[in-house]
Amino acid sequence: MGKPINILNQVSSLKNLIKPEDSRHIWQFSRVGGANRVNLETGMDLVSLEHLDQKLWTALSCPVHGMEIDSKTLELIDTDKDERIRVPEILEAVKWITSIIKDPNDLVKENPFLPLTAINENTEEGKILLTSAQQILTNLGLPGNNEITVEETSDTVKIFADTKFNGDGIITEISTDDENIKKIINEIITCIGSAVDRNGMQGISEQHISDFYKNCQDYSTWYAKAEADMEKILPFDNATTDAFAAYTAVRTKIEDYFLRCRLAEFDPVSADILNTLNARYEGISAKDLTQCIDEIAAFPLSKIEANKPLSITKGINPAWEKAIDTFRQLVIIPGLAVKEILSEEEFTDIGKKFESYINWQAEKAGGVVEALGLQTIRELLAGDTEESLLLLIEQDKALENETNNIILVDKLVRYYRDLFVLLRNYVTFHEFYSPDADAIFQAGKLYIDQRCCDLCIKVSDMTKHNTLAGSSGICLVYCDCYSKTKNEKMTIVAALTDGNIDNIVVGRNAIFYDRSGADWDATIIKIIDNPISIRQAFWSPYRKVSKFISSQIEKVATAKEKEVHTAATTHIEKTSGKVDTHLKESIQTPEVEPLPAPAPAPVAVQAAAAAPPPAFDIGKFVGIFAAISLALGAIGSVIATILTGFFGLVWWKMPLAILGLMLTISGPSMILAWLKLRKRNLAPILDANGWAINARANINIAFGNTLTQIASLPENSKLNLVDPFSKKKRPLIPVLIILVVLLSAAAYLLWYYGFLAKWGIK
């Protein structure tokens, strides 16, 4: 197995990677995605990779998990286990595998299996790995195979099935033929726990054995302390544990009984109250009493009287009869002989007998092996079973090197299959810029709004994305995805690189397909709005004006609707008030004396009431009308000037004028969009996911169009343009309007160029 590398030493040596003797290798580069990227095409390119200047690598670090490549392979490359693959670790992996196989060119073939003939037998490590690979195939029942796969090398359970020893330091019951040792192994598993052996069975390690026998020794020593003072610690001999359990079960209830009797002695009146259970009986009298044991158990243990000892044979609460009888059999009879009456002092003395036992129990050690029994425990300690078990452990560990070599074959096969794929996605981003391949960071495809987004990346840290992703210049859509079949959730970010964003809003649903083809429900949670295409930028000003006009019309209509509603409701309220007043006046009886005349209102109020409504201000109205007319005239004058200038052009200049006007409106948006689209960079998005990107990963307009496919009809398909639900058209009116416009334009042109005068038409 390759030794862990010293990353600090490796990094410090990168300054001198290009040495004079290494410059003989001719590197091939391609200009892709805004950067010069090395072409990795031959085995010699891989062998010489350690001499390539690190500044020319596309990435300097990538995460181990969350990508579309076997994470177990990346975990093997990640020798320092920091969850990142760095340049020194990449170089170490390349150096190791190229020293094991005969021809480095085999790596660029991306074979899913390793031919045994590819292993270099001329090296010591290669010879060992070839033997180990053959042993794996033999263990799997495939001794004649000349190739081995990752699926075969990773199935350690099958590889080590039925093996007594496999070098992992764990033994199972099949590690010995001694039935007694097998029994002890199972007892250790039951008492202490177990570990999973490479053969898939539950087994024990050296630590399990040590813990087991230590607990046995602790338990034996602890019990010996009681044996040395049996009368004090175990007052009821071997039945002390059961006697203490019987005493504990009734102690609280008996103490409650004696306390109630003392209370009755203190206050004789309280005895009647303490014995009164009428209310409680009423609550359960209508029930099946066999189902009310818990409620009955809350009643006093026996009838309460002043200075009354407890009868343990008569007058006991039915819910406590069994527990009291057990207490009598295990504690009273052995300790106080045949006795039917128990005083409070006698009960207190019984409790004192258990004090040493309680203290001894508090010091208990080795309780996990107690179930084996004291005799069995001492037999284990007296025998040599511990040494026998440790000997089996040593026999297992003796095969550690051979077993590790078998495990190392898995590393070899994984590197043979996956390393070149990683290099193309790490050093060059070749997969990303290839139209027929997907990069390892591309998680799948998002279908939304009649388009398919190929550039979808799993989000590992939303906080970093909020900080970095906006600088990418890409229109991004973040979605929460859920798979019901897998019962998993994840967040992705999809790049919109073609079409428009008009119908893309937060909360909209879509469907995401991962690389395995499984579908996920996706919901948009965030949008980073950036230019998508030149076409979108061309229509952007018109959409904005249209949206502004629509919003203003909607605003005015809403305000007008509110005004009409307010006026209508106010009028209805006034009318309702008048009707109510009229009804009240009409129901008054004629016999009622008329009310005295109200006092005259103040002069100011009378003047206000008598004031006539303001007269119509004709001057003000004329001024407003004149202002409106002036504005309309100015607008009309501008329009007339524009039309006069337009129709004053030579006929072939008119289309150019229209084109110029459109470019004047849309040109700035298109230029700005063109500049931004050329600068779209994937690097900030990958940086937010834990990558360390060393070069630009541009997505220009042409490449962006390949990352998002717009819906289009299949080739040779037929389209029926008759929509049965479309609004019925009246073709005559549009035709007449177009005809009038064309005739008017023609008449103006004929007049402008003097043809009408020549023809005598005025």
Buried (B, 14 or more C-beta within 10 A) or exposed (E): EBEEBEBEEBEEEBEEBEEEEEEEEEBEEEEBBBBEBBBBEBBEBBBBBBBBEBEBBBBBBBBBEBBBBBBBBBBBBBBEEEEBBBBBBBBBBBBBBBBBBBEBBBBBEEBEBBBBEBBBBEEEBBEBBBBBBBBBBEBBEBEEBEBBBBEBBBBBEBBBBEBBBBBBBBBBBBBBEEEEBBEBBBBBBEBBBBBEBBBBBBBBBBEBBBBBBBBBBBBBEBBEEBEEEEEEBBBBEEBBEBBBEBBEBBBEBBBEBBEBBEBBBEEEEBBEEBBEEEEBEEEEEEEEEEEBEEBBBEBBBBBBBBEBBBBBEEEBBEBBEEBBBBBBBBBBEBBEEEBEEBBBEBBEEBEEBBEBBEEBBEEEBBEBBBEBEBEBBBEBBEEEBBEBBBBBBEBBBEBBEBBEBBBBBBBBBBBBBBBBBBBBBBBBBBBBBEEEEBBBBBBBBBBBBEBBBBBBBBBBEBEBBEEBBBBBBBBBBBBBBBBEEEEEEBBBBBBBBBBBBEEBEEEBEBEBBBEEEEBBBBBBEBBBEBBBBBEBBBBBBEEEEEEEEEEEEEEEEEEEEEEEEEEEEEEEEEEEEEEEEEEEEEEEEEEEEEEEEEEEEEEEEEEEEEEEEEEEEEEEEEEEEEEEEEEEEEEEEEEEEEEEEEEEEEEEEEEEEEEEEEEEBBBEBBEEBBEBBBBBBBBBBBBBBBBBBBBBBBBBBEBBBBBBBEEEEEEEEEEEEEEEEEEEEEEEEEEEEEEEEEEEEEEEEBEEEEEEEEEEEE
